[in-house]
Amino acid sequence: MSEQQRVKNITDLAQLAGVSPGTVSRALADSKLIAEKTRKRIQALAREHDFRPNVMARNLRIKRAGAIGVLIPLGHETGQHISDPFFMTMLGHLADALTERGYDLLLSRVIPTDPDWLNRVVDSGRVDGVILIGQSDQLQIIDQVAQRYTPLVAWGANLPGQVHCSVGSDNRKGGILATRHLIERGCTNFAFLGDPIAPEIAERLEGCRAALADAGMADRLSILQAHLTAETAHSAISSWLDETKSVPNGIVAASDVIAMSALRALAEHNVAVPGTVHVVGYDDLPFANQTVPTLTTIRQDLAAGASYLVDLLFRRIAGERTSSVVMSPELVVRMSS
């Protein structure tokens, strides 16, 4: 074929190969409907002429975008960023799992300003499905969209009557494990650090309260609504330590980031950990083994969680109605308690 006749599209390649455009399209997609000899010959011709099919046009024809939307809704924590250690850890696992399936990841940090933020994403035509990292304070909106849009899964709590499919740990059990551990360490006064407006954190607080009630210490708990960002949490905890007359000797932090901020603030106030105060975090992020002292925490298996999210999403893309997954958390004991 001359320079003037070079292959520009599937029709040109079909003419060169002496087959129909449909046969070329299926051969380039490595369809087993085409005889192997013919398939290999067409693929070789495409390489020889440096021809690459227009993926976007193909996706439009087969109604496939080739991308999964990964959204981080921040209705209650507008100061959080994608660089947050929890998000970065989860995103790494999700990116690996999606790449293995041949899909791109379309990432967006969303500050919901109106009730249509999720509708706009699922109706955009840019994604084949959506994974939400967290539910924030947007449960009602997520459920409304999930009623009509099947390929949607969320990392978070599994609540009674919930419509959308979710993956997460048993947060109530995690709160119980953390609190019972502190009770066993001899703690008699407790503080929960975290804002229960988020469903996961509310469940962790519920577990903390349940464990204290079982131990006859329901009246020994104070709550500091510390935010999930390190600097804002540190500032709030520092102010709290300045004002409190008696520092609780058992602290349950709603996240490892809050726990890390608590360790820093306690050190700055010359409060010994674990000598005077015992601290337990939540998540078991990679830095939990690098803090001083190393952080006792409740482990969520984020690698398994990401795998569940991707598997459930693709089953839902295929039309299956899947149930939510609740994983069992694990207490990891280190030096802070």
C-alpha positions as CSV (number, residue, x, y, z in Angstrom):
1,M,0.0,0.0,0.0
2,S,1.4,3.4,-1.0
3,E,1.8,6.4,1.4
4,Q,-1.3,7.8,-0.2
5,Q,-3.2,4.6,0.6
6,R,-1.9,4.1,4.1
7,V,-4.3,2.6,6.7
8,K,-6.4,5.3,8.4
9,N,-9.3,3.3,9.7
10,I,-10.8,-0.1,10.0
11,T,-12.4,0.1,6.5
12,D,-8.9,0.7,5.0
13,L,-7.5,-2.3,6.9
14,A,-10.4,-4.5,5.9
15,Q,-9.8,-3.6,2.2
16,L,-6.1,-4.5,2.6
17,A,-6.9,-7.8,4.3
18,G,-9.7,-8.7,1.9
19,V,-12.3,-9.1,4.7
20,S,-15.2,-7.1,6.1
21,P,-14.8,-4.2,8.5
22,G,-16.7,-6.3,11.1
23,T,-14.2,-9.1,10.8
24,V,-11.3,-6.6,11.3
25,S,-13.0,-5.1,14.4
26,R,-13.5,-8.5,15.9
27,A,-10.0,-9.7,15.1
28,L,-8.4,-6.6,16.7
29,A,-10.5,-7.3,19.8
30,D,-9.0,-10.8,19.7
31,S,-12.5,-12.4,19.4
32,K,-12.5,-16.2,19.2
33,L,-15.3,-15.9,16.7
34,I,-12.7,-15.2,14.0
35,A,-10.4,-18.1,12.9
36,E,-7.0,-17.9,14.6
37,K,-5.1,-17.8,11.3
38,T,-7.3,-14.9,10.0
39,R,-7.1,-13.1,13.4
40,K,-3.3,-13.3,13.5
41,R,-3.0,-12.1,9.9
42,I,-5.2,-9.1,10.5
43,Q,-3.3,-8.2,13.7
44,A,0.0,-8.5,11.9
45,L,-1.2,-6.2,9.2
46,A,-2.3,-3.7,11.8
47,R,1.1,-3.7,13.4
48,E,2.8,-3.5,10.0
49,H,0.9,-0.3,9.2
50,D,1.0,1.0,12.8
51,F,-2.8,1.1,12.9
52,R,-4.5,1.5,16.3
53,P,-8.3,1.5,16.4
54,N,-10.0,4.5,17.9
55,V,-10.8,3.2,21.4
56,M,-13.2,6.1,22.2
57,A,-15.2,5.4,19.1
58,R,-15.3,1.7,19.8
59,N,-16.4,2.4,23.4
60,L,-19.2,4.5,22.1
61,R,-20.3,1.7,19.8
62,I,-20.3,-0.9,22.5
63,K,-21.6,1.6,25.2
64,R,-18.5,1.1,27.3
65,A,-16.4,4.0,28.7
66,G,-13.5,1.9,29.8
67,A,-13.2,3.8,33.1
68,I,-14.5,3.5,36.6
69,G,-15.3,6.7,38.6
70,V,-13.7,6.7,42.1
71,L,-15.3,9.5,44.1
72,I,-14.4,10.8,47.5
73,P,-17.5,12.7,48.9
74,L,-16.6,15.2,51.6
75,G,-19.8,16.6,52.8
76,H,-18.7,16.6,56.5
77,E,-14.9,16.9,56.1
78,T,-14.4,19.6,53.5
79,G,-10.8,20.1,54.7
80,Q,-9.7,16.6,53.8
81,H,-7.6,16.1,50.7
82,I,-6.8,13.1,48.4
83,S,-3.3,13.1,50.0
84,D,-4.9,11.9,53.3
85,P,-3.1,8.6,54.3
86,F,-6.3,6.6,54.3
87,F,-7.4,7.7,50.8
88,M,-3.9,7.2,49.4
89,T,-3.8,3.7,50.8
90,M,-7.2,2.7,49.5
91,L,-6.6,4.4,46.1
92,G,-3.4,2.4,45.6
93,H,-5.3,-0.9,46.1
94,L,-8.2,0.2,43.9
95,A,-5.9,1.4,41.1
96,D,-4.0,-1.9,41.1
97,A,-7.3,-3.9,41.0
98,L,-8.9,-1.8,38.2
99,T,-5.7,-1.8,36.1
100,E,-5.7,-5.6,36.2
101,R,-9.1,-5.6,34.7
102,G,-8.1,-3.2,31.9
103,Y,-10.0,-0.2,33.3
104,D,-8.9,3.4,33.9
105,L,-9.6,5.1,37.2
106,L,-11.3,8.5,37.0
107,L,-10.7,10.1,40.4
108,S,-12.7,13.0,41.8
109,R,-12.8,14.7,45.2
110,V,-16.3,16.0,45.7
111,I,-17.6,18.7,48.0
112,P,-21.4,18.2,47.6
113,T,-23.0,21.5,47.1
114,D,-26.4,20.3,45.7
115,P,-28.3,17.0,45.7
116,D,-27.4,16.2,42.0
117,W,-23.6,15.8,42.4
118,L,-23.8,12.0,42.1
119,N,-26.5,12.0,39.4
120,R,-24.2,14.1,37.2
121,V,-21.4,11.6,37.5
122,V,-23.4,8.4,36.8
123,D,-25.2,10.1,33.9
124,S,-22.1,11.6,32.3
125,G,-21.3,8.7,30.1
126,R,-17.7,8.9,31.1
127,V,-17.7,5.9,33.5
128,D,-19.0,2.3,33.5
129,G,-19.5,2.3,37.3
130,V,-18.8,4.2,40.4
131,I,-16.9,3.4,43.6
132,L,-17.3,5.8,46.6
133,I,-14.6,6.0,49.2
134,G,-16.8,6.9,52.1
135,Q,-20.4,7.8,52.6
136,S,-19.8,11.1,54.4
137,D,-23.2,12.7,55.3
138,Q,-24.6,11.8,51.9
139,L,-26.4,8.5,52.7
140,Q,-29.8,9.7,51.4
141,I,-28.4,10.9,48.1
142,I,-26.3,7.7,47.6
143,D,-29.4,5.5,48.3
144,Q,-31.6,7.6,45.9
145,V,-29.1,7.1,43.0
146,A,-28.5,3.4,43.9
147,Q,-32.2,2.7,43.4
148,R,-31.9,3.4,39.7
149,Y,-28.1,3.0,39.0
150,T,-26.9,-0.6,39.7
151,P,-23.1,-0.3,39.2
152,L,-22.4,1.6,42.4
153,V,-20.6,0.5,45.5
154,A,-19.3,2.4,48.5
155,W,-16.7,1.9,51.2
156,G,-18.4,2.5,54.5
157,A,-21.0,1.3,57.0
158,N,-23.8,-1.2,56.3
159,L,-26.9,0.3,58.0
160,P,-30.4,-1.1,58.5
161,G,-32.6,-0.3,55.5
162,Q,-29.6,0.7,53.3
163,V,-30.2,0.6,49.6
164,H,-26.7,0.8,48.2
165,C,-24.1,-1.9,48.2
166,S,-21.2,-1.2,50.7
167,V,-18.0,-2.8,51.8
168,G,-16.4,-2.0,55.2
169,S,-15.5,-3.4,58.6
170,D,-17.8,-4.0,61.5
171,N,-17.2,-0.6,63.0
172,R,-19.3,-1.3,66.1
173,K,-17.2,-4.4,66.9
174,G,-14.1,-2.3,66.3
175,G,-15.2,0.2,68.8
176,I,-15.9,-2.6,71.3
177,L,-12.5,-4.2,70.7
178,A,-10.6,-0.9,71.3
179,T,-12.5,-0.1,74.4
180,R,-12.3,-3.5,76.0
181,H,-8.6,-3.5,75.4
182,L,-8.3,-0.2,77.3
183,I,-10.4,-1.5,80.1
184,E,-8.1,-4.6,80.3
185,R,-5.2,-2.2,80.6
186,G,-6.8,-0.7,83.7
187,C,-8.2,2.5,82.2
188,T,-11.1,4.0,84.2
189,N,-11.9,7.2,82.3
190,F,-12.3,7.4,78.6
191,A,-12.4,9.9,75.7
192,F,-13.6,9.2,72.2
193,L,-12.0,11.5,69.6
194,G,-13.9,11.8,66.3
195,D,-17.0,13.4,64.8
196,P,-19.9,10.8,64.7
197,I,-21.7,12.6,61.9
198,A,-20.1,10.1,59.6
199,P,-21.8,6.7,59.8
200,E,-18.6,4.7,60.3
201,I,-17.5,6.9,63.2
202,A,-20.9,6.9,64.7
203,E,-20.8,3.1,64.8
204,R,-17.3,3.1,66.4
205,L,-18.6,5.4,69.1
206,E,-21.6,3.1,69.6
207,G,-19.3,0.2,70.1
208,C,-17.2,2.2,72.6
209,R,-20.4,3.1,74.6
210,A,-21.6,-0.5,74.5
211,A,-18.3,-1.8,75.9
212,L,-18.3,0.7,78.7
213,A,-21.9,0.0,79.5
214,D,-21.1,-3.7,79.8
215,A,-18.3,-2.8,82.2
216,G,-20.5,-0.6,84.3
217,M,-18.7,2.5,83.2
218,A,-21.2,4.2,80.9
219,D,-20.8,7.5,82.6
220,R,-17.0,7.5,82.2
221,L,-16.9,8.7,78.6
222,S,-16.3,12.2,77.1
223,I,-16.4,13.0,73.4
224,L,-14.2,15.4,71.5
225,Q,-15.5,16.0,67.9
226,A,-12.0,16.0,66.4
227,H,-11.8,16.3,62.6
228,L,-10.1,13.7,60.4
229,T,-7.3,16.0,59.1
230,A,-4.1,15.9,61.1
231,E,-3.6,19.7,61.8
232,T,-7.3,20.4,62.7
233,A,-7.3,17.3,64.9
234,H,-4.1,18.3,66.6
235,S,-5.3,21.8,67.2
236,A,-8.6,20.6,68.7
237,I,-6.9,18.0,70.9
238,S,-4.3,20.6,72.1
239,S,-7.0,23.0,73.1
240,W,-8.9,20.2,74.8
241,L,-5.8,19.3,76.8
242,D,-5.2,22.9,77.8
243,E,-8.7,23.2,79.2
244,T,-9.4,19.8,80.7
245,K,-8.7,19.4,84.4
246,S,-8.3,15.6,84.3
247,V,-6.9,13.8,81.2
248,P,-8.7,10.5,80.6
249,N,-6.4,7.6,80.8
250,G,-8.0,5.7,77.9
251,I,-8.4,7.3,74.5
252,V,-10.2,5.7,71.5
253,A,-9.5,7.7,68.3
254,A,-11.8,7.3,65.4
255,S,-8.9,7.1,63.0
256,D,-5.2,6.6,63.0
257,V,-4.7,10.2,61.8
258,I,-6.6,11.4,64.8
259,A,-4.6,9.0,67.1
260,M,-1.3,10.3,65.6
261,S,-2.4,13.9,66.3
262,A,-3.3,12.9,69.8
263,L,0.1,11.3,70.4
264,R,1.8,14.6,69.2
265,A,-0.5,16.8,71.4
266,L,0.0,14.6,74.5
267,A,3.8,14.7,74.0
268,E,3.7,18.4,73.7
269,H,1.8,18.6,77.0
270,N,4.2,16.2,78.7
271,V,1.6,13.5,79.1
272,A,3.3,10.1,79.0
273,V,1.9,7.5,76.6
274,P,1.4,4.7,77.6
275,G,2.5,5.6,81.2
276,T,-0.4,8.0,81.9
277,V,-2.7,7.7,78.9
278,H,-3.3,4.7,76.7
279,V,-4.3,5.4,73.0
280,V,-5.9,3.2,70.4
281,G,-6.5,4.3,66.8
282,Y,-8.5,2.8,63.9
283,D,-7.5,1.6,60.4
284,D,-3.9,0.3,60.8
285,L,-2.5,2.6,58.1
286,P,1.2,2.0,57.2
287,F,2.5,4.8,59.4
288,A,0.9,3.2,62.5
289,N,4.0,1.2,63.1
290,Q,6.2,4.3,62.7
291,T,4.7,6.7,65.3
292,V,6.4,7.3,68.7
293,P,5.3,5.2,70.5
294,T,4.0,2.8,67.9
295,L,0.3,2.9,67.6
296,T,-2.1,0.3,68.9
297,T,-5.0,0.3,66.5
298,I,-8.0,-1.6,65.0
299,R,-7.0,-3.0,61.6
300,Q,-9.3,-2.8,58.6
301,D,-8.0,-5.0,55.8
302,L,-8.0,-2.3,53.1
303,A,-6.4,-4.5,50.5
304,A,-9.2,-7.0,50.9
305,G,-11.8,-4.2,51.0
306,A,-10.6,-2.8,47.7
307,S,-10.7,-6.2,46.2
308,Y,-14.3,-6.7,47.4
309,L,-15.3,-3.2,46.1
310,V,-13.9,-3.9,42.6
311,D,-15.3,-7.5,42.4
312,L,-18.8,-6.4,43.5
313,L,-18.8,-3.5,41.1
314,F,-18.0,-5.6,38.1
315,R,-20.6,-8.1,39.2
316,R,-23.1,-5.3,39.3
317,I,-22.0,-4.0,35.9
318,A,-22.9,-7.4,34.6
319,G,-26.4,-7.0,36.0
320,E,-26.1,-8.9,39.3
321,R,-27.6,-7.6,42.5
322,T,-25.0,-8.1,45.2
323,S,-25.2,-7.9,48.9
324,S,-23.0,-5.7,51.1
325,V,-19.8,-7.1,52.7
326,V,-18.9,-6.5,56.4
327,M,-15.4,-7.5,57.3
328,S,-14.3,-8.4,60.8
329,P,-11.8,-5.9,62.4
330,E,-8.7,-7.0,64.3
331,L,-7.0,-5.4,67.3
332,V,-3.3,-4.8,66.7
333,V,-1.5,-4.1,70.0
334,R,1.6,-1.9,69.9
335,M,3.3,0.4,72.4
336,S,0.7,3.2,72.7
337,S,-1.5,1.1,74.9
